[in-house]
Every structure is written in structure tokens, then in C-alpha cells.
Amino acid sequence: MRKLKDQFGRKIEYLRLSITDRCNLRCKYCMPAEGVKSIPHDEILRYEEYLRIIGVLIQLGIRKIRITGGEPTVRKGIVGFIRALHHLPGIEDLAMTTNGTLLDKLALHLKDAGLNRVNISLDTLKPEKYREITRGGDFSKCWAGIQAAIQTGLNPVKLNVVVQRGFNTDEILDFARLTFEQSIHVRFIEFMSKEAASESLFFSNNETLKILKELAPLEKISKEFGAGPARYFQYKGAKGKIGLISPISHQFCASCNRIRLTAEGKLLLCLGSDRYLDLKTPLRHGISDEELIDLINNALQEKPQGHQFGRKGIMRLMSSIGG
């Protein structure tokens, strides 16, 4: 079997799959206040087109898939699509990143369809601050979704917390205490700025770790939980884990194992680069699987050695690629 490897010898086996650019929230760091223009429906990949591309990527060694958006649960037919992915030979792990607000009704159906686990984006435990940062979101719906995911067995449930100086740094220990109460992995993620005006929000995970140690001693654990770059720790007696994802202060590009496919059919080689391969156009013009394999392999050699966060014009709207 052919393997996806870039020019630096990194083996690619993890696909982040955006199935929609639409979202039912308007988080401040994800999109502007006025929102963004939606991609026309006919420009979005159809589920059968995703399955065709993924079938080829499986031949090349992709083993882990994470469904993202926008907000993936707002797309019609999501449960059936998860079921179809689950039945593809070769997929070892099928996960989803979501804001959790629709999980209360969907968690059981997604689990039954073959979804293994979920990451839920949550930057505050205070309802009024949640409403502020999501521009109108209801914290209770997100929390109900978290509990539904736990009860359904979409484990380990991971909370993704983007740490922002002056907004939620005072809640770091509140999030950490959740790991004593439930089997939740809380992951603190460094803020990735799209523009100079937002750079003041950056709070390094070195600072976060110092605060976490104020609660109790933390033990570093070596076991991986998923295919991502998080460093994991645990408090003695805690049910869950603490994760630190540090794309700025502890760049993890040397071990990058992922590519991204957007809802409009662009294969992104790096979140912090403007390079991509258009797969939708050749797909809709009858390209063969062998030709598709050659296209992907050739494009992968353009995957950069490291990200370029902070370079003007590089950052895309997170709403369109799911992080």
C-alpha cells in the first residue's frame, strides 16, 4: 500500500474533514460581527464526493478522520454520512469537533452511527460570557450537549478551551476542576491571532501551566489520546486529563501528521499556510482514482516544514476550516 509522506518524511495518516462552512454561533475569534458570506450549496462537496476522496486517501494511509465545520451538526444528513464513513474499511478512529449545542438531540444517533468521540469547543463556564463571545449563544445548550456526549459514551469527551488574556484566564482553574468531577479531558489551546489588533489576547501555555500548578501538583503522562499534538497532564485523583496545545510557544510541526479537506473541496496542506490543492474541479470532470492519487502525492510535497502564523494574509477564517 502506498503511504502519504511529504518531502520531510512525515507520514500523513490523519484527515480533518470540514463538511460545512455554516455555523449556528458567531464566535468573535472565528468570524467578524457581520458574519461571512456562505459558500453556495453547489460549491460544497456532496457526501458522495467526500466518500470518493476519502476512499482514495485510505488507499494512501489515512486512518483517522475528524469531522469539523463550520459546525458539522448543522448539515443535513450528518448521521448517515457518519455511518457511511464508519463502514469504510481502514478507518480506525472517527471523531468530531463541535460547539455541542445540538448534541443533546444528536449524541445517541451519532454514537450508533459509528462516531467514536467528540471534542467540544467551550471557552467559558459563565453563561453571560458565553453569550458574549458566541454573540448570542446559550450556554445551557452547550452544557447539555456535553452531558449527553458523556452519557452516550462518546469518550473521551474533550473540551477545547482557547485561552484569551483578559477574557477567560480567570477561569483556568475552574476548567481544571472539572477533571475531578467527570471523565473530561480539558485542553487549553493558545490563541492564534489573525491580525495585529488581537495579539494582545495571546496567553502562552507556559503561563497557563503555572496557573494549573496552583491547584495541585500535575503529573505529565506520555500516553496519547487521539492523533493530535496535545501534551497531557493529570492531577492525582482526577477522573479526567489536562491537555496543552501550544502552536505558538511549542511549535509541533516536526511531528505533523495531518491534512485538511475543506467543504469546497480544497486540500489544505497546513493550517498556517496558503497552499492548497483543488480536488473538486478535477473530481467533477471525471478524474480517475489513479490520477487523483498522483495529484495528492505531488501536492503533498509542497507541505511546508513549519507554519507561518502571524504572517500577514495567511490566516483563514476558522469558521471555514474548523481549526
C-alpha positions as CSV (number, residue, x, y, z in Angstrom):
1,M,0.0,0.0,0.0
2,R,1.3,3.5,-0.9
3,K,1.8,5.8,2.0
4,L,1.4,9.6,2.2
5,K,4.7,11.1,3.0
6,D,5.9,14.6,2.5
7,Q,9.4,15.8,1.5
8,F,10.4,15.9,5.1
9,G,9.5,12.3,5.8
10,R,6.4,13.0,7.8
11,K,3.8,10.2,7.4
12,I,0.3,11.6,6.9
13,E,-2.5,9.5,8.4
14,Y,-4.9,12.0,9.9
15,L,-7.6,13.9,7.9
16,R,-9.5,16.9,9.3
17,L,-12.7,17.0,7.2
18,S,-14.8,20.2,7.0
19,I,-18.3,19.4,5.8
20,T,-19.8,22.8,6.0
21,D,-18.8,26.5,6.4
22,R,-22.1,27.3,8.2
23,C,-22.4,27.6,12.0
24,N,-25.2,28.4,14.4
25,L,-22.9,30.6,16.5
26,R,-20.8,33.7,15.7
27,C,-17.8,33.3,17.9
28,K,-15.7,36.5,18.0
29,Y,-12.3,35.0,17.1
30,C,-13.9,32.7,14.4
31,M,-15.7,35.3,12.2
32,P,-16.4,39.0,12.1
33,A,-19.6,40.5,13.7
34,E,-21.3,40.9,10.4
35,G,-20.8,37.2,9.6
36,V,-19.3,35.8,6.5
37,K,-20.8,35.1,3.1
38,S,-21.8,31.4,2.8
39,I,-20.4,29.3,0.1
40,P,-23.2,28.5,-2.5
41,H,-24.6,25.0,-2.0
42,D,-23.5,23.8,-5.4
43,E,-19.9,24.7,-4.5
44,I,-20.0,22.5,-1.4
45,L,-18.8,18.9,-1.8
46,R,-21.6,16.3,-1.8
47,Y,-21.4,13.5,0.6
48,E,-20.7,11.0,-2.2
49,E,-17.8,13.2,-3.3
50,Y,-16.3,13.2,0.1
51,L,-16.6,9.4,0.2
52,R,-14.8,9.1,-3.2
53,I,-11.9,11.3,-2.0
54,I,-11.7,9.6,1.4
55,G,-11.6,6.2,-0.3
56,V,-8.5,7.3,-2.2
57,L,-6.9,8.8,0.9
58,I,-7.5,5.5,2.7
59,Q,-5.5,3.8,0.0
60,L,-2.7,6.2,0.8
61,G,-2.7,5.5,4.5
62,I,-5.3,7.8,6.1
63,R,-6.6,6.1,9.2
64,K,-8.1,8.8,11.4
65,I,-10.8,11.3,10.5
66,R,-12.1,14.2,12.4
67,I,-15.3,15.9,11.2
68,T,-15.3,19.7,11.5
69,G,-17.2,22.7,10.1
70,G,-18.2,25.4,10.5
71,E,-20.5,23.5,12.8
72,P,-20.8,20.0,11.4
73,T,-24.0,19.1,13.2
74,V,-26.0,21.8,11.3
75,R,-25.5,19.9,8.0
76,K,-28.4,17.7,7.0
77,G,-27.7,14.0,6.7
78,I,-24.7,14.1,9.1
79,V,-25.8,10.9,10.9
80,G,-26.0,9.0,7.6
81,F,-22.6,10.3,6.5
82,I,-21.0,9.2,9.8
83,R,-22.5,5.8,9.2
84,A,-21.0,5.6,5.7
85,L,-17.6,6.7,7.0
86,H,-17.8,4.1,9.7
87,H,-18.3,1.3,7.2
88,L,-15.2,2.3,5.1
89,P,-12.5,-0.4,5.6
90,G,-9.4,1.1,7.1
91,I,-10.7,3.9,9.3
92,E,-9.5,3.3,12.8
93,D,-10.8,6.4,14.5
94,L,-13.8,8.7,13.7
95,A,-14.1,11.8,15.8
96,M,-15.9,15.2,15.6
97,T,-15.2,18.8,16.7
98,T,-18.4,20.6,17.6
99,N,-19.8,23.5,19.6
100,G,-22.0,21.0,21.3
101,T,-25.2,23.0,21.1
102,L,-27.1,20.3,19.1
103,L,-25.5,17.2,20.7
104,D,-28.3,16.9,23.3
105,K,-30.5,15.5,20.5
106,L,-27.8,14.0,18.2
107,A,-25.3,12.3,20.5
108,L,-27.0,8.9,20.7
109,H,-27.7,8.9,16.9
110,L,-24.1,9.8,16.1
111,K,-22.7,7.2,18.5
112,D,-25.0,4.5,17.0
113,A,-23.8,5.5,13.5
114,G,-20.2,4.9,14.4
115,L,-18.8,8.1,15.8
116,N,-16.1,7.3,18.4
117,R,-15.7,10.6,20.3
118,V,-16.2,14.4,20.3
119,N,-14.2,17.5,21.1
120,I,-16.4,20.3,22.2
121,S,-15.4,24.0,21.9
122,L,-16.1,25.9,25.1
123,D,-14.1,29.0,26.2
124,T,-16.0,30.0,29.3
125,L,-18.2,28.4,32.1
126,K,-20.1,31.6,32.7
127,P,-23.4,31.9,30.7
128,E,-23.1,35.7,30.3
129,K,-19.6,35.5,28.9
130,Y,-20.6,32.6,26.7
131,R,-23.3,34.7,25.3
132,E,-20.8,37.5,24.7
133,I,-18.1,35.5,22.9
134,T,-20.5,33.5,20.8
135,R,-22.6,36.6,20.1
136,G,-25.9,35.2,21.4
137,G,-25.2,31.6,22.2
138,D,-27.0,29.7,25.0
139,F,-24.5,28.1,27.5
140,S,-27.1,25.7,28.8
141,K,-27.4,24.1,25.3
142,C,-23.7,23.5,25.1
143,W,-23.6,22.1,28.6
144,A,-26.5,19.8,27.9
145,G,-24.6,18.6,24.8
146,I,-21.5,17.8,26.9
147,Q,-23.5,15.8,29.3
148,A,-25.3,13.9,26.5
149,A,-21.9,13.1,24.9
150,I,-20.6,11.7,28.2
151,Q,-23.7,9.7,28.9
152,T,-23.8,8.3,25.4
153,G,-20.2,7.1,25.6
154,L,-18.6,9.4,23.1
155,N,-15.5,9.2,25.2
156,P,-13.2,10.7,26.0
157,V,-15.1,13.9,25.7
158,K,-12.6,16.7,25.3
159,L,-13.2,20.4,25.9
160,N,-11.3,22.7,23.7
161,V,-10.6,26.0,25.6
162,V,-9.0,28.8,23.6
163,V,-7.2,30.9,26.3
164,Q,-7.5,34.6,25.8
165,R,-5.8,37.1,28.0
166,G,-8.3,39.3,29.9
167,F,-11.3,37.1,28.9
168,N,-11.0,33.7,30.4
169,T,-7.7,33.4,32.1
170,D,-9.5,33.8,35.4
171,E,-11.4,30.6,34.6
172,I,-8.4,28.3,34.0
173,L,-8.7,26.7,37.4
174,D,-12.5,26.4,37.1
175,F,-12.0,24.3,34.0
176,A,-9.2,22.3,35.6
177,R,-11.6,21.4,38.5
178,L,-13.9,19.7,36.0
179,T,-11.4,16.9,35.6
180,F,-12.0,15.9,39.2
181,E,-15.8,15.8,38.7
182,Q,-16.1,14.0,35.4
183,S,-14.0,12.0,33.0
184,I,-13.4,15.0,30.8
185,H,-10.2,16.0,29.1
186,V,-9.8,19.8,29.3
187,R,-7.4,21.1,26.6
188,F,-6.1,24.6,26.8
189,I,-5.2,26.0,23.3
190,E,-3.1,29.0,22.6
191,F,-4.9,31.8,20.8
192,M,-3.8,32.1,17.2
193,S,-4.1,35.7,16.1
194,K,-5.4,36.7,12.6
195,E,-4.4,40.3,13.0
196,A,-2.2,42.6,15.0
197,A,-5.1,44.1,16.9
198,S,-5.8,40.7,18.5
199,E,-2.2,39.9,19.5
200,S,-2.8,41.2,23.0
201,L,-5.1,38.3,23.6
202,F,-2.3,35.8,23.4
203,F,-1.6,33.9,26.6
204,S,1.1,31.3,26.4
205,N,0.6,27.8,27.7
206,N,3.7,28.3,29.8
207,E,1.6,30.8,31.8
208,T,-1.4,28.5,31.8
209,L,0.7,25.7,33.2
210,K,1.9,27.9,36.1
211,I,-1.7,28.7,37.0
212,L,-2.7,25.0,36.7
213,K,0.0,24.0,39.2
214,E,-1.5,26.4,41.8
215,L,-4.4,24.0,42.2
216,A,-2.4,20.9,42.8
217,P,0.7,19.1,41.5
218,L,0.4,17.9,37.9
219,E,1.9,14.7,36.6
220,K,2.9,14.6,32.9
221,I,1.5,11.5,31.2
222,S,3.0,10.1,28.0
223,K,0.0,8.2,26.6
224,E,-1.6,9.8,23.5
225,F,-5.3,10.4,23.4
226,G,-6.1,10.8,19.7
227,A,-3.9,11.9,16.9
228,G,-3.3,15.5,17.9
229,P,-0.4,17.5,19.3
230,A,-1.6,18.0,22.9
231,R,0.8,17.4,25.9
232,Y,-1.2,15.7,28.6
233,F,-1.1,16.0,32.4
234,Q,-3.2,14.8,35.3
235,Y,-4.0,15.7,38.9
236,K,-3.7,12.9,41.4
237,G,-7.2,11.5,42.0
238,A,-8.7,13.3,38.9
239,K,-11.0,11.4,36.6
240,G,-10.0,13.4,33.5
241,K,-6.9,14.8,32.0
242,I,-5.4,18.3,31.3
243,G,-4.1,18.9,27.8
244,L,-2.0,21.8,26.4
245,I,-1.9,22.6,22.7
246,S,0.7,25.2,22.0
247,P,1.1,26.0,18.3
248,I,2.9,29.3,19.1
249,S,5.1,28.7,22.1
250,H,5.9,25.0,21.4
251,Q,5.6,24.5,17.6
252,F,4.8,20.9,16.8
253,C,5.2,21.0,13.0
254,A,8.0,18.4,13.0
255,S,5.5,15.7,14.0
256,C,2.6,17.0,11.9
257,N,0.6,14.0,10.6
258,R,-2.4,15.8,9.1
259,I,-4.0,17.3,6.1
260,R,-7.4,19.2,5.8
261,L,-10.2,19.0,3.3
262,T,-12.5,22.0,3.2
263,A,-16.2,21.9,2.4
264,E,-15.5,23.4,-1.0
265,G,-13.0,20.7,-1.9
266,K,-9.7,22.3,-1.1
267,L,-7.0,20.0,0.3
268,L,-5.1,22.2,2.8
269,L,-1.5,21.1,3.5
270,C,-1.1,23.3,6.6
271,L,-3.4,25.4,8.7
272,G,-0.7,28.1,8.8
273,S,0.0,28.2,5.0
274,D,-1.9,29.5,1.9
275,R,-1.0,26.4,-0.2
276,Y,-3.9,24.1,-1.2
277,L,-5.0,21.6,-3.9
278,D,-8.4,22.0,-5.6
279,L,-9.9,18.5,-5.7
280,K,-13.5,19.4,-6.5
281,T,-12.8,20.6,-10.1
282,P,-11.0,17.5,-11.3
283,L,-13.4,15.3,-9.4
284,R,-16.4,16.8,-11.2
285,H,-14.5,16.5,-14.5
286,G,-14.2,12.7,-14.3
287,I,-10.7,12.2,-12.9
288,S,-9.7,8.6,-12.2
289,D,-8.6,7.3,-8.8
290,E,-5.0,6.8,-10.1
291,E,-4.9,10.4,-11.3
292,L,-6.3,11.6,-8.0
293,I,-3.6,9.7,-6.2
294,D,-0.9,11.3,-8.3
295,L,-2.4,14.8,-7.7
296,I,-2.5,14.3,-4.0
297,N,1.0,12.8,-3.7
298,N,2.5,15.6,-5.8
299,A,0.8,18.3,-3.8
300,L,1.9,16.9,-0.5
301,Q,5.5,17.6,-1.5
302,E,4.6,21.3,-1.1
303,K,3.6,20.8,2.5
304,P,5.7,23.4,4.4
305,Q,8.2,22.4,7.1
306,G,6.5,24.7,9.6
307,H,3.5,27.0,9.9
308,Q,3.6,30.7,9.3
309,F,1.1,32.0,11.9
310,G,1.4,35.8,12.2
311,R,2.4,36.4,8.6
312,K,0.0,38.9,7.0
313,G,-2.7,37.3,4.8
314,I,-2.0,33.7,5.9
315,M,-4.7,33.1,8.5
316,R,-8.1,31.9,7.1
317,L,-11.4,32.3,8.9
318,M,-11.6,29.5,11.4
319,S,-15.3,29.2,10.6
320,S,-14.5,27.9,7.2
321,I,-12.0,25.2,8.2
322,G,-12.9,24.1,11.7
323,G,-9.5,24.7,13.2
